[in-house]
C-alpha cells in the first residue's frame, strides 16, 4: 500500500473546495460593507444573557436594551435625575399611590405599531400576571426587586406586589396604581427591565412563554431573536459564533435619529484583550477599563470618559460572626484604624473619593453632616483597650479573581486594610475566596464571617437602592437586628412627599453612620473609552450611555 | 476493520456513563452553586434558596443524576444557567470555532514540525539541529497566553498586520451556514469573508501551535535518528536504492508511527490550550466558554461540553489508530 502523496492531498482539498463553493446562498446585505465611519464596534466584557430586559439583570443585556427600548421615565443624560422618556410628565395623586403618566404621541414600535397607553398596560400586566417560571427570582429579578411579588404569588416567600393596576385613560394618559407609597416610584421605572415592548411582537413571539422545567428554563424566541421596542436602534442579528450583536439605526425613530448606521457590540471578556483590540483598531471603544490603563490610553489620545461615581466600596462587620463586633467601640476603632485616604490615593482610579455615607453624593438624601471617622490609629487603640478587645483576632474574607467597578484590585485593597488593622494591634486571619460563588456565599449568608469588603453599584438614583438594600432588615452579611433603624427605613420609604422623604434619608444616613454597621470606604468612578475619532457619548453614572449620539469626527 | 470500529464505539458507552457520574458528583461537591453566580452581590439567602429549589438542586444527588440520564438518553443536554440557551445550541455555535482553530494549529504544527524534526535529525549536531532543538525548548516553555499577548502586541497593536480578536470582522455581515467561517465563506462565495476568517486564524493558531509544534519536532527528530540506525536502512542503502527512496519509503514512514500517536494525543491536548488561546484572542470557541462555565457553576454546560469533548477525543484517537494501517501495513486492525 502506498502512502498518500502530498499532491494527491492538495488535489483532494482543491476538489472539495470547488465542490462546496457556492453551494449555499449568501444572504449578505450589500449595504453592510459600506463606510466604516458609520459603524461603531464596541468591546464589552460579556455576552448579553437575554434580549428581553424583563428577564435581564446583567449589565450587558441592559446595555443592549437601553439602545433598543425606552422606558416611561429615564435618567438625565450623564446624571441620575428622573427625566421624561416615553412619558412627557407624571404626577402622583394626593395619597401618593396612583401616578398619572402623560405619554408622548407619534411614537412607533420597530414593527410599525403605535405606542400608546394600552401598550403600557399590556406590558405592566404582563409582568404583574407572571406565572410559573416567570416568578423565578433569576427570571424576573428586577421586577421582584422593585415590586416584590405578582398578582398571584406561587411561592409563599414572595412578598405582596407593590404594583396594583394599570388603567389606560386615553391614548396618551395612563394611570399606574400601587398598593402603598414607595420611594422607588418613579425612579425605579427608569430601569431597562421596565422597558415598553410592542404588544404585537409580545404576542406574535409568545414572549411570556417561559417554558421548560424548573431546572431547565427555556426562554421564548422573543427573548433571543425578536426584541421590539421604540428605541433609536433596532435589533439586527446576534452572531453568537462570532460573539457579536448588531443593531441598526431605527430610521423611523420619533426623536433625534442615531448618527451611526450600525452599532456592534463585540464580546471580549479579557480586559487586556479589549485594550489590545482598541489599539489595533478592531474596536472603537470598550467598557470596564482597568484603572491602570486610564492614564496610558488617555495620553495616547483615546477618548477616555469617566463616569460620575455611582457605587460604594465598604468594609462590612458581622456582629453575629464575632460577638466583639457587637460592641460599638470595636466597630468605631476599626473605622478609625483605616487609612482610607491612602487607599483611595494609591489603589483606586483617578477621581475616586473617600466615602462618608454608604451612598454617593450624587443621590438625593446624601448627608455631609454625619459622624466622620478620619484616620486616627491612636484613638483606635484607645477604643479597643476600652472595649477590652486589645488582642482582637478577626477573620478577614477577601475575594480573588475579580474586578468590580468599586474594587479594581481586591488583593491590594485587602493588603492595605489589613496592614492598617494590624497597626492598631488587631490580628488578621486572611481568608481569600474565589469571587463567585464562594466569596459571595461566604460573606452574605451564614454567620462564619467576621469582616469582609464588598460594594454596590446603584441601579437608579434613589437612596433606598443603596442604604435600604443594605440595612432595612436583618441580613446575614451584617448580623445585627436594630429595630429602630429598620422602622426608620420603613417610614422614609412610605413618605410620599419627595422633599420630606429626602430629609428622612439624610437623617437615616446620620443614624447609619452613628450605628456604624460597617465602614464606607470609597466611591470610584469607572471609566469607559472610545477611539480617538469617536465623540458624542456622555458617560453616565448609571451606565446609561447613549450610543445614538456617538459619531466619528 | 468494521468490527474494530463498532467495538471501539461501543466502548464509549461505559466510558461516558462513568465519566458523567464522576463529573456530576464532582461538580455538585464544588462549594457554591449557580444561584450565587446568577444573582451576584444582589442575592439574598432567600432568593438563592428559591433558585436552588427551582433548579432542583436541593434534591438528593441520585435523583438529580437520574433526571440528567433520562434527558441524556433523549440527547437533551439542557439549558445553560448562565446564557439561558440550549447547551446543544451553544455547542453547535461555538464548537466550529475551536475546530477551525485546532485544525489550523495542527496543520502548522505538523506542516512545520515534521520537516523540521526530520531535517534536524539529518543534520544532527549542526546549526539547524541545535536551533530547532533549542527553539522547541522555548516553544514548550513559553506559556500560550503570554505568547498570545506578545504576538498581538507586535503584529496587531504595532504593525496592524493581523486582527487581535474575534473570528471575523463583524462589519462584513457574513452569512452563517455551518459556523465554520472559512467554509461558510467558500460555500456562499463570500470570498472576502473566508479570507478574513483565515486572517483572524493566523495569530491564535500560531500561539496554539507552539507547544505541539515543539513536541512534534522533538519526537520526529528522535524517531528519525532511531530509524536511521536500523539494519534495514543500511540494507536498503547497501542494495543501491537512491537516498530519496530510502528516506521516504523506509526512514520517514517508519519514523512516523510514534509521531502519529503523539499527534492523536496532542490533538486532545489542544483543547486545553484552546481555553487560554480563545480567551486571549476573544475567539468564540468552546474552550473559553467552558472556562467561564466553571466560574458560573454552569452545570449543564460543563456536563454537556465535557461529555461531547470526551466523545470527540475518543473519535480522534480512533482515527489515529486507523491511520496506523495506512502508515504501516504491518499494523492491521482486525
Boltz contact constraints between the chains, C-beta under 6 A:
constraints:
  - contact:
      token1: [A, 1]
      token2: [B, 329]
      max_distance: 6.0
  - contact:
      token1: [A, 17]
      token2: [B, 186]
      max_distance: 6.0
  - contact:
      token1: [A, 20]
      token2: [B, 186]
      max_distance: 6.0
  - contact:
      token1: [A, 20]
      token2: [B, 187]
      max_distance: 6.0
  - contact:
      token1: [A, 21]
      token2: [B, 186]
      max_distance: 6.0
  - contact:
      token1: [A, 22]
      token2: [B, 189]
      max_distance: 6.0
  - contact:
      token1: [A, 23]
      token2: [B, 187]
      max_distance: 6.0
  - contact:
      token1: [A, 24]
      token2: [B, 177]
      max_distance: 6.0
  - contact:
      token1: [A, 24]
      token2: [B, 187]
      max_distance: 6.0
  - contact:
      token1: [A, 24]
      token2: [B, 188]
      max_distance: 6.0
  - contact:
      token1: [A, 26]
      token2: [B, 175]
      max_distance: 6.0
  - contact:
      token1: [A, 26]
      token2: [B, 188]
      max_distance: 6.0
  - contact:
      token1: [A, 26]
      token2: [B, 190]
      max_distance: 6.0
  - contact:
      token1: [A, 27]
      token2: [B, 175]
      max_distance: 6.0
  - contact:
      token1: [A, 28]
      token2: [B, 173]
      max_distance: 6.0
  - contact:
      token1: [A, 28]
      token2: [B, 175]
      max_distance: 6.0
  - contact:
      token1: [A, 29]
      token2: [B, 173]
      max_distance: 6.0
  - contact:
      token1: [A, 32]
      token2: [B, 173]
      max_distance: 6.0
  - contact:
      token1: [A, 39]
      token2: [B, 171]
      max_distance: 6.0
  - contact:
      token1: [A, 49]
      token2: [B, 84]
      max_distance: 6.0
  - contact:
      token1: [A, 50]
      token2: [B, 84]
      max_distance: 6.0
  - contact:
      token1: [A, 136]
      token2: [B, 54]
      max_distance: 6.0
  - contact:
      token1: [A, 137]
      token2: [B, 47]
      max_distance: 6.0
  - contact:
      token1: [A, 137]
      token2: [B, 50]
      max_distance: 6.0
  - contact:
      token1: [A, 137]
      token2: [B, 51]
      max_distance: 6.0
  - contact:
      token1: [A, 138]
      token2: [B, 38]
      max_distance: 6.0
  - contact:
      token1: [A, 138]
      token2: [B, 51]
      max_distance: 6.0
  - contact:
      token1: [A, 157]
      token2: [B, 46]
      max_distance: 6.0
  - contact:
      token1: [A, 214]
      token2: [B, 54]
      max_distance: 6.0
  - contact:
      token1: [A, 215]
      token2: [B, 55]
      max_distance: 6.0
  - contact:
      token1: [A, 215]
      token2: [B, 56]
      max_distance: 6.0
  - contact:
      token1: [A, 216]
      token2: [B, 78]
      max_distance: 6.0
  - contact:
      token1: [A, 216]
      token2: [B, 79]
      max_distance: 6.0
  - contact:
      token1: [A, 218]
      token2: [B, 79]
      max_distance: 6.0
  - contact:
      token1: [A, 219]
      token2: [B, 84]
      max_distance: 6.0
  - contact:
      token1: [A, 240]
      token2: [B, 93]
      max_distance: 6.0
  - contact:
      token1: [A, 241]
      token2: [B, 93]
      max_distance: 6.0
  - contact:
      token1: [A, 241]
      token2: [B, 179]
      max_distance: 6.0
  - contact:
      token1: [A, 241]
      token2: [B, 284]
      max_distance: 6.0
  - contact:
      token1: [A, 242]
      token2: [B, 167]
      max_distance: 6.0
  - contact:
      token1: [A, 242]
      token2: [B, 168]
      max_distance: 6.0
  - contact:
      token1: [A, 243]
      token2: [B, 284]
      max_distance: 6.0
  - contact:
      token1: [A, 244]
      token2: [B, 170]
      max_distance: 6.0
  - contact:
      token1: [A, 264]
      token2: [B, 170]
      max_distance: 6.0
  - contact:
      token1: [A, 268]
      token2: [B, 165]
      max_distance: 6.0
  - contact:
      token1: [A, 268]
      token2: [B, 282]
      max_distance: 6.0
  - contact:
      token1: [A, 270]
      token2: [B, 279]
      max_distance: 6.0
  - contact:
      token1: [A, 273]
      token2: [B, 165]
      max_distance: 6.0
  - contact:
      token1: [A, 273]
      token2: [B, 280]
      max_distance: 6.0
  - contact:
      token1: [A, 273]
      token2: [B, 282]
      max_distance: 6.0
  - contact:
      token1: [A, 276]
      token2: [B, 152]
      max_distance: 6.0
  - contact:
      token1: [A, 276]
      token2: [B, 157]
      max_distance: 6.0
  - contact:
      token1: [A, 276]
      token2: [B, 164]
      max_distance: 6.0
  - contact:
      token1: [A, 277]
      token2: [B, 164]
      max_distance: 6.0
  - contact:
      token1: [A, 277]
      token2: [B, 165]
      max_distance: 6.0
  - contact:
      token1: [A, 279]
      token2: [B, 157]
      max_distance: 6.0
  - contact:
      token1: [A, 280]
      token2: [B, 156]
      max_distance: 6.0
  - contact:
      token1: [A, 280]
      token2: [B, 157]
      max_distance: 6.0
  - contact:
      token1: [A, 280]
      token2: [B, 164]
      max_distance: 6.0
  - contact:
      token1: [A, 282]
      token2: [B, 163]
      max_distance: 6.0
  - contact:
      token1: [A, 282]
      token2: [B, 164]
      max_distance: 6.0
  - contact:
      token1: [A, 282]
      token2: [B, 165]
      max_distance: 6.0
  - contact:
      token1: [A, 436]
      token2: [B, 36]
      max_distance: 6.0
  - contact:
      token1: [A, 436]
      token2: [B, 37]
      max_distance: 6.0
  - contact:
      token1: [A, 437]
      token2: [B, 32]
      max_distance: 6.0
  - contact:
      token1: [A, 437]
      token2: [B, 36]
      max_distance: 6.0
  - contact:
      token1: [A, 437]
      token2: [B, 37]
      max_distance: 6.0
  - contact:
      token1: [A, 437]
      token2: [B, 297]
      max_distance: 6.0
  - contact:
      token1: [A, 438]
      token2: [B, 31]
      max_distance: 6.0
  - contact:
      token1: [A, 438]
      token2: [B, 32]
      max_distance: 6.0
  - contact:
      token1: [A, 440]
      token2: [B, 36]
      max_distance: 6.0
  - contact:
      token1: [A, 441]
      token2: [B, 32]
      max_distance: 6.0
  - contact:
      token1: [A, 441]
      token2: [B, 36]
      max_distance: 6.0
  - contact:
      token1: [A, 445]
      token2: [B, 45]
      max_distance: 6.0
